[in-house]
Amino acid sequence: MPGMVNWGTATVIGVFAGMLYGGSKEASASVSKDAEVMLKLGSTPDKREQYRLMRDAMEKRFIRVTRGSIVGGVRLGMFTAAFCGLQNLLAEKRGFHDVYNVVGAGSATAATFGLICKRTNSCHQTHHTF
């Protein structure tokens, strides 16, 4: 139908946008953890211990940012796929594309993901601990 959003393209864009957002959020959240490592480095005179602390900190930061990217991409990709799929379904069933399809799809998707996030309590976590 003319004027409709391509479901696959929107989902791929949503996944990449979520990966970018999730990774950047975790990278900025790990700044305080980097400050803790720098304090430990200053109090450790042994070079091997300093190297080990720095390596461990970098590995943990990489894992946090990677996890944030994957989780953010999956969440936003699923949301985008559900929204665009419902929007296309409503347009197909109703026979035309208008603002009511967008409102209906947005309301249903937001309600569904709101219930999922409230039930699992995973959508409101800002920091991951290892």
Disulfide bonds with the S-S distance in Angstrom:
Cys117-Cys123 1.87
